[in-house]
Amino acid sequence: MKLAVIGGGGVRSMFLAKSLAQAAARLKIDELRFMDNSPVKLGIYGKMARKVAAMNDPDVKFLLTGDAEEAVSGADYVITTIRAGGDEMRVRDERAALDAGVIGQETVGAAGLSFAMRSIPELLKYCEAVRKYAKPGAKVFNFTNPAGLVAQALRDAGYDFTFGICDAPSGMLGEFAKLYGVSADAVSGEMYGLNHCSFFRNVYVNGRDVVKELAVSDEAYVKTDLRYFDKATVAAAEGIPNEYLYYYYYPERAYKNIVSGKETRGELIARVNKAMTEELSLIDVEKDFDKALAVYGRYYGERERMYMANETGIARGIPWSFDPMSRDEGGYAGVALRYIEIISTGRPQTMILCVPADGAVPFAEKGDVVEITADITADAVIPHRFDEIPEVNLKLLRRVKEYERRAARGILSRNKSEIIEALKCNPLVAQDTISRQLADTYIEYDKEFGGVWED
């Protein structure tokens, strides 16, 4: 089995390589191909990924390439994780929104639309390459943010072999496993919603539903990402909210924290990645891997410690390190690997991913993509039904889904009016004047990357 990664020079490539290599023998993956259009990043993070893969399974063939056709030719599965425009454009996207008086966070905020305007056209090209050169029936797992909006656009464009994946749901379930002192396999959840706007209706620990227990647990509000919410908010949701719902629930607080901080999340990422890349470029990362890993751990640990800290005023404070050989906990590669395992073994299982709703939730229309718990079989993906959803959640989900629909249509048709209407539907933007201002700004940014737009 051949598996390709588009964006294989990203700073998280080692995580992917570790997950894939540890699962390779079990799933009969004999070749990995990591592609990136940045020779510098591929020569650093791609080579570190190759080293980690070899440490875990030296029998897996590992190819680094800058050619997408070479990467996907004959591939059974493809993971896409790209950053069109690089970290610098994230900074510009987020600052433009903040300067307009609204949250710019790059998935749920206005900046997410600008990111999608650059990413989706590139992903369409990669999907077309998969259609032409990969094995018949090959699947694409997209991790590029904003994953829900991207998944909607790719499906709308006719690429029905694509799935949106995110490690936030599995990450939260992993936190609950640690809280209860059980293995990750002992915890599962029934989740509905949209990417970064979702709710666990049920969380099972060894088969026992602990949602109500978690909602009032003081310990859970300290040791898990429930730390971003108050108990009254969680009680009203009648479930466990995704951590990104913090922005929707407390937008004024989030905006104030961001603008009063010394740097945005995008600026922190850009600063850390730039310094890390410069330092690693002075090292032969494969021959002196331990030294390279120490540099990587120092910089990446800062990213992890500061996750959502500026926006919420709450730092995780969790020590971070990367062990190339420890048992892998999955991450977003784990989501893709779970699907691959189900198909390979023929044993149906459930998992959470972005798929067409097919009537499973009352806020979705025909053709809508949602993030949801689904049964996966060799022949089908069957979302679980959630007919009864609290009205407060429905109201938010309807509005965010309308934003995603319009944004996907606007990007695919390159229509400025649709982009304006999409921003007006986004709960974190909403205002007509600001929506028009940001549409103008982001379209101008996109033109720098060759974007052509209708008025």
C-alpha positions as CSV (number, residue, x, y, z in Angstrom):
1,M,0.0,0.0,0.0
2,K,1.3,3.5,-0.9
3,L,0.4,6.6,1.1
4,A,1.2,10.1,0.0
5,V,1.4,13.3,2.1
6,I,0.9,16.6,0.3
7,G,2.6,19.2,2.6
8,G,5.2,16.7,3.9
9,G,7.6,19.5,4.7
10,G,5.4,20.9,7.4
11,V,6.7,21.2,11.0
12,R,4.4,18.4,12.1
13,S,5.7,15.9,9.5
14,M,7.5,13.9,12.1
15,F,4.2,13.2,13.9
16,L,2.7,11.9,10.7
17,A,5.8,9.8,9.9
18,K,5.8,8.2,13.3
19,S,2.1,7.4,13.2
20,L,2.3,5.9,9.7
21,A,5.5,3.9,10.3
22,Q,4.2,2.4,13.5
23,A,1.1,1.3,11.7
24,A,2.8,0.2,8.5
25,A,3.4,-3.5,9.2
26,R,-0.1,-3.9,10.6
27,L,-1.8,-2.2,7.6
28,K,0.6,-3.4,5.0
29,I,1.8,0.2,4.1
30,D,5.1,-0.4,2.2
31,E,5.7,3.1,0.8
32,L,5.4,6.6,2.1
33,R,5.8,9.6,-0.2
34,F,6.1,13.1,1.4
35,M,5.7,15.9,-1.1
36,D,6.2,19.7,-0.5
37,N,6.7,22.6,-2.8
38,S,9.3,24.1,-0.4
39,P,12.7,22.5,-0.9
40,V,14.0,24.1,2.3
41,K,11.2,22.7,4.5
42,L,11.4,19.3,2.7
43,G,15.1,19.3,3.3
44,I,14.6,19.8,7.1
45,Y,11.2,18.6,8.3
46,G,10.8,16.1,5.5
47,K,14.2,14.5,6.3
48,M,13.5,14.5,10.0
49,A,10.2,12.7,9.2
50,R,12.1,10.2,7.0
51,K,14.5,9.5,9.9
52,V,11.6,8.9,12.4
53,A,9.9,6.6,9.9
54,A,13.1,4.5,9.5
55,M,13.6,4.3,13.3
56,N,10.1,2.8,13.7
57,D,10.0,0.6,10.6
58,P,13.2,0.5,8.4
59,D,11.4,-1.7,5.8
60,V,9.1,1.1,4.7
61,K,10.2,2.8,1.5
62,F,10.2,6.6,2.1
63,L,10.3,9.1,-0.8
64,L,10.8,12.9,-0.5
65,T,9.7,14.8,-3.6
66,G,8.7,18.2,-4.8
67,D,6.5,16.8,-7.6
68,A,2.8,16.2,-6.8
69,E,2.3,13.8,-9.7
70,E,5.2,11.6,-8.5
71,A,3.8,11.7,-5.0
72,V,0.3,10.5,-5.8
73,S,1.0,8.2,-8.7
74,G,-0.3,4.8,-7.7
75,A,-1.2,5.9,-4.2
76,D,-4.0,4.2,-2.2
77,Y,-4.5,7.1,0.2
78,V,-3.4,10.8,0.2
79,I,-3.3,13.2,3.2
80,T,-3.3,16.9,2.4
81,T,-1.9,19.4,4.9
82,I,-0.8,22.5,3.2
83,R,-0.4,26.2,4.1
84,A,-0.8,28.3,1.0
85,G,0.9,31.6,1.5
86,G,2.9,30.4,4.5
87,D,2.9,31.7,8.0
88,E,3.3,35.3,6.9
89,M,-0.1,35.3,5.2
90,R,-1.7,34.0,8.4
91,V,-0.3,37.0,10.2
92,R,-1.7,39.4,7.6
93,D,-5.1,37.6,7.6
94,E,-5.5,37.7,11.3
95,R,-4.3,41.3,11.7
96,A,-6.7,42.6,9.0
97,A,-9.6,41.2,10.9
98,L,-8.4,42.5,14.3
99,D,-7.8,45.9,12.8
100,A,-11.5,45.8,11.5
101,G,-12.6,45.1,15.1
102,V,-13.4,41.4,14.9
103,I,-11.7,38.1,15.7
104,G,-9.3,36.9,13.1
105,Q,-8.7,33.3,14.3
106,E,-7.7,31.3,11.2
107,T,-10.4,28.6,11.3
108,V,-13.5,30.0,13.0
109,G,-12.8,33.7,12.5
110,A,-12.6,35.9,9.4
111,A,-9.0,34.9,8.6
112,G,-10.2,31.4,8.0
113,L,-12.0,32.6,4.9
114,S,-8.9,34.2,3.5
115,F,-6.9,31.0,4.2
116,A,-9.5,29.0,2.4
117,M,-9.5,31.4,-0.6
118,R,-5.8,30.4,-1.1
119,S,-5.9,26.8,0.0
120,I,-9.0,25.5,-1.9
121,P,-7.7,26.3,-5.4
122,E,-4.5,24.5,-4.6
123,L,-6.3,21.5,-3.1
124,L,-8.5,21.3,-6.2
125,K,-5.4,20.8,-8.3
126,Y,-4.1,18.1,-5.9
127,C,-7.4,16.3,-6.0
128,E,-7.4,16.4,-9.7
129,A,-4.0,14.9,-9.7
130,V,-5.3,12.1,-7.4
131,R,-8.2,11.5,-9.8
132,K,-5.7,11.1,-12.7
133,Y,-2.7,9.4,-11.2
134,A,-3.6,7.6,-8.0
135,K,-5.1,4.2,-7.8
136,P,-8.8,3.9,-8.7
137,G,-10.8,4.4,-5.6
138,A,-8.0,6.3,-3.8
139,K,-9.2,8.4,-0.8
140,V,-8.0,11.9,0.2
141,F,-8.0,12.9,3.9
142,N,-7.7,16.7,4.2
143,F,-6.3,18.3,7.3
144,T,-5.8,21.7,5.8
145,N,-7.8,24.3,7.8
146,P,-10.5,25.5,7.9
147,A,-11.2,21.8,7.5
148,G,-15.0,22.0,7.5
149,L,-15.2,24.7,4.9
150,V,-12.5,23.0,2.8
151,A,-14.3,19.7,3.0
152,Q,-17.5,21.4,1.8
153,A,-15.8,23.0,-1.1
154,L,-14.1,19.9,-2.3
155,R,-17.3,17.9,-2.2
156,D,-19.2,20.7,-4.0
157,A,-16.5,20.6,-6.7
158,G,-17.3,16.9,-7.2
159,Y,-14.4,15.3,-5.4
160,D,-16.5,12.8,-3.5
161,F,-13.4,10.7,-2.5
162,T,-12.4,13.4,0.0
163,F,-12.9,13.5,3.8
164,G,-12.1,16.3,6.2
165,I,-10.2,15.2,9.3
166,C,-9.2,17.0,12.5
167,D,-7.5,15.8,15.7
168,A,-9.5,18.0,18.1
169,P,-12.2,15.4,18.8
170,S,-9.7,12.6,19.3
171,G,-7.5,14.9,21.3
172,M,-10.3,15.8,23.7
173,L,-11.2,12.1,24.1
174,G,-7.6,11.4,24.9
175,E,-7.6,14.0,27.6
176,F,-10.7,12.3,29.2
177,A,-8.8,8.9,29.0
178,K,-6.0,10.4,31.0
179,L,-8.4,12.0,33.4
180,Y,-10.0,8.6,34.1
181,G,-6.7,6.7,34.0
182,V,-7.7,4.4,31.2
183,S,-6.3,3.7,27.7
184,A,-7.4,5.8,24.8
185,D,-9.1,2.7,23.3
186,A,-11.4,2.6,26.4
187,V,-13.0,6.1,25.5
188,S,-15.3,6.9,22.7
189,G,-17.9,9.6,21.9
190,E,-21.0,10.5,20.0
191,M,-20.4,13.8,18.4
192,Y,-22.3,16.1,16.1
193,G,-21.7,19.5,14.6
194,L,-19.2,21.2,12.3
195,N,-15.4,21.3,12.3
196,H,-14.4,23.4,15.4
197,C,-18.1,23.9,16.2
198,S,-19.1,20.6,17.6
199,F,-20.5,18.9,20.7
200,F,-20.1,15.5,22.3
201,R,-23.6,14.4,23.3
202,N,-22.1,11.3,24.9
203,V,-18.6,10.3,26.1
204,Y,-18.2,6.7,27.0
205,V,-15.5,5.4,29.4
206,N,-15.5,1.6,29.3
207,G,-19.0,1.8,28.0
208,R,-20.3,4.1,30.7
209,D,-21.6,7.6,29.6
210,V,-19.7,10.2,31.7
211,V,-21.0,13.4,30.0
212,K,-23.0,14.6,33.0
213,E,-20.2,13.7,35.3
214,L,-17.6,15.6,33.2
215,A,-19.9,18.7,33.0
216,V,-19.7,19.2,36.8
217,S,-16.2,17.8,37.5
218,D,-13.9,20.4,38.9
219,E,-10.9,18.3,37.9
220,A,-12.1,18.2,34.3
221,Y,-12.1,22.0,34.2
222,V,-8.5,22.0,35.2
223,K,-7.0,19.0,33.4
224,T,-8.9,19.1,30.1
225,D,-9.9,21.6,27.5
226,L,-13.1,22.2,29.5
227,R,-10.8,24.7,31.1
228,Y,-11.9,27.3,28.5
229,F,-15.6,27.2,29.6
230,D,-17.7,27.8,32.7
231,K,-20.1,25.2,34.0
232,A,-23.2,27.1,33.1
233,T,-22.2,27.3,29.4
234,V,-21.5,23.5,29.3
235,A,-24.8,22.8,31.1
236,A,-26.7,24.8,28.5
237,A,-25.0,23.0,25.6
238,E,-26.1,19.6,27.1
239,G,-22.9,18.1,26.0
240,I,-19.1,18.7,25.9
241,P,-18.1,21.6,23.5
242,N,-15.2,21.6,21.2
243,E,-12.5,24.0,22.5
244,Y,-13.0,26.3,19.6
245,L,-16.5,27.1,20.8
246,Y,-14.7,29.4,23.2
247,Y,-14.6,32.0,20.4
248,Y,-18.3,31.8,19.8
249,Y,-19.3,31.8,23.5
250,Y,-17.0,34.6,24.6
251,P,-16.1,36.7,21.6
252,E,-15.6,40.0,23.5
253,R,-13.3,38.4,26.0
254,A,-11.4,36.6,23.2
255,Y,-11.0,39.8,21.1
256,K,-9.8,41.8,24.1
257,N,-7.3,39.2,25.1
258,I,-5.9,38.9,21.6
259,V,-5.5,42.6,20.9
260,S,-4.0,43.2,24.4
261,G,-1.4,40.5,24.0
262,K,2.1,41.0,22.7
263,E,1.5,38.9,19.6
264,T,-1.3,36.9,17.9
265,R,-1.3,33.2,17.6
266,G,-0.3,33.6,14.0
267,E,2.6,35.9,14.9
268,L,3.8,33.4,17.5
269,I,3.7,30.5,15.0
270,A,5.5,32.6,12.4
271,R,8.2,33.7,14.9
272,V,8.8,30.2,16.3
273,N,8.8,28.5,12.9
274,K,11.2,31.0,11.4
275,A,13.7,30.7,14.2
276,M,13.4,27.0,14.4
277,T,13.9,26.6,10.6
278,E,16.9,28.9,10.6
279,E,18.6,27.0,13.5
280,L,17.8,23.6,12.0
281,S,19.2,24.7,8.6
282,L,22.7,24.7,10.2
283,I,22.4,21.1,11.2
284,D,22.5,17.8,9.2
285,V,19.2,16.8,10.6
286,E,19.6,13.1,9.7
287,K,23.2,12.5,10.7
288,D,22.9,14.7,13.9
289,F,19.3,13.8,14.6
290,D,19.5,14.0,18.4
291,K,20.8,17.6,18.2
292,A,18.1,18.5,15.6
293,L,15.4,16.9,17.8
294,A,16.5,19.0,20.8
295,V,16.2,22.2,18.8
296,Y,12.9,21.1,17.5
297,G,11.6,20.2,21.0
298,R,12.6,23.6,22.4
299,Y,10.7,25.6,19.7
300,Y,7.7,23.3,19.2
301,G,7.3,23.1,23.0
302,E,6.7,26.8,23.0
303,R,3.9,26.5,20.4
304,E,2.2,23.8,22.5
305,R,2.5,25.6,25.8
306,M,0.9,28.7,24.4
307,Y,-2.0,27.0,22.6
308,M,-5.0,29.3,23.0
309,A,-3.2,30.9,25.9
310,N,-3.3,34.5,24.5
311,E,-6.9,34.2,23.5
312,T,-8.2,32.7,26.8
313,G,-5.7,33.9,29.3
314,I,-5.2,30.3,30.3
315,A,-2.0,28.4,29.5
316,R,-1.9,24.7,29.3
317,G,1.3,24.5,31.2
318,I,1.8,20.9,30.1
319,P,5.5,19.8,29.5
320,W,6.0,18.8,25.9
321,S,8.5,16.6,24.2
322,F,8.7,14.4,21.1
323,D,9.7,10.8,21.5
324,P,10.3,9.2,18.1
325,M,9.8,5.7,19.4
326,S,7.1,5.9,22.1
327,R,3.7,4.3,21.3
328,D,1.8,6.7,19.1
329,E,-1.4,8.3,20.3
330,G,-2.6,9.1,16.8
331,G,-3.2,12.8,16.2
332,Y,-4.7,13.6,12.8
333,A,-2.8,10.7,11.2
334,G,-4.6,8.5,13.6
335,V,-7.9,9.6,12.2
336,A,-6.8,8.6,8.7
337,L,-5.2,5.4,9.9
338,R,-8.4,4.4,11.7
339,Y,-10.3,4.6,8.4
340,I,-7.6,2.7,6.5
341,E,-7.7,0.0,9.2
342,I,-11.4,-0.4,8.9
343,I,-11.2,-0.8,5.1
344,S,-8.2,-3.1,5.3
345,T,-9.7,-5.5,7.9
346,G,-13.3,-5.3,6.7
347,R,-14.4,-4.9,10.3
348,P,-16.9,-1.9,10.6
349,Q,-16.2,0.6,13.3
350,T,-17.2,4.1,14.3
351,M,-15.1,7.3,13.9
352,I,-15.4,11.1,13.7
353,L,-14.8,12.9,10.5
354,C,-16.2,15.5,8.1
355,V,-18.7,13.8,5.7
356,P,-22.0,14.5,4.0
357,A,-24.8,14.7,6.6
358,D,-27.3,12.7,4.6
359,G,-30.2,13.8,6.9
360,A,-28.4,12.9,10.1
361,V,-28.8,16.3,11.7
362,P,-31.7,18.9,11.5
363,F,-29.4,21.9,10.7
364,A,-28.0,20.4,7.5
365,E,-29.3,20.7,4.0
366,K,-28.8,18.3,1.1
367,G,-25.1,18.2,0.2
368,D,-23.9,19.7,3.4
369,V,-20.8,18.4,5.0
370,V,-20.8,18.0,8.8
371,E,-18.3,16.7,11.4
372,I,-20.0,13.7,13.1
373,T,-19.6,10.2,14.5
374,A,-20.2,7.8,11.7
375,D,-20.2,4.0,11.0
376,I,-17.5,3.1,8.5
377,T,-17.8,0.0,6.4
378,A,-16.0,-1.2,3.3
379,D,-18.7,0.2,1.2
380,A,-20.2,3.2,3.0
381,V,-19.9,6.0,5.6
382,I,-23.1,6.2,7.6
383,P,-23.4,9.2,9.9
384,H,-25.2,8.6,13.3
385,R,-28.5,10.4,13.6
386,F,-28.9,13.2,16.1
387,D,-32.6,14.2,15.8
388,E,-32.8,16.0,19.2
389,I,-30.3,18.9,19.5
390,P,-30.7,21.7,22.0
391,E,-32.1,24.8,20.4
392,V,-29.1,27.0,21.5
393,N,-26.8,24.6,19.7
394,L,-29.0,24.4,16.6
395,K,-29.1,28.2,16.3
396,L,-25.3,28.4,16.2
397,L,-24.8,25.4,13.9
398,R,-27.4,26.7,11.4
399,R,-25.6,30.1,11.2
400,V,-22.1,28.7,10.9
401,K,-23.2,26.1,8.3
402,E,-24.7,28.9,6.2
403,Y,-21.4,30.7,6.4
404,E,-19.6,27.6,5.2
405,R,-22.1,27.0,2.3
406,R,-21.8,30.6,1.1
407,A,-18.0,30.7,1.5
408,A,-17.5,27.5,-0.4
409,R,-19.8,28.7,-3.2
410,G,-18.0,32.1,-3.3
411,I,-14.6,30.6,-3.5
412,L,-15.5,28.1,-6.2
413,S,-17.2,30.7,-8.3
414,R,-14.8,33.5,-7.4
415,N,-17.7,35.7,-6.6
416,K,-17.2,38.7,-4.3
417,S,-20.9,39.1,-3.4
418,E,-21.0,35.5,-2.0
419,I,-17.9,36.2,0.0
420,I,-19.5,39.3,1.5
421,E,-22.7,37.4,2.3
422,A,-20.6,34.6,3.8
423,L,-18.8,36.9,6.2
424,K,-22.1,38.4,7.2
425,C,-23.3,35.0,8.2
426,N,-20.2,34.3,10.3
427,P,-21.1,34.9,14.0
428,L,-17.7,36.4,14.6
429,V,-18.0,39.0,11.8
430,A,-21.7,39.5,11.0
431,Q,-21.7,43.3,10.4
432,D,-22.3,44.5,6.8
433,T,-19.6,47.2,6.7
434,I,-16.9,45.0,8.2
435,S,-17.9,42.1,5.9
436,R,-17.5,44.3,2.9
437,Q,-14.2,45.8,4.1
438,L,-12.7,42.4,4.8
439,A,-13.9,40.9,1.5
440,D,-12.1,43.7,-0.3
441,T,-9.0,43.1,1.8
442,Y,-8.9,39.4,1.4
443,I,-9.6,39.5,-2.3
444,E,-6.7,41.8,-2.8
445,Y,-4.5,39.5,-0.8
446,D,-5.7,36.6,-3.0
447,K,-4.8,38.5,-6.1
448,E,-1.2,38.4,-5.0
449,F,-1.4,34.6,-5.5
450,G,-3.1,34.8,-8.9
451,G,-6.7,34.9,-7.8
452,V,-9.2,36.3,-10.2
453,W,-12.6,37.6,-8.8
454,E,-15.9,38.7,-10.2
455,D,-17.6,41.7,-8.5
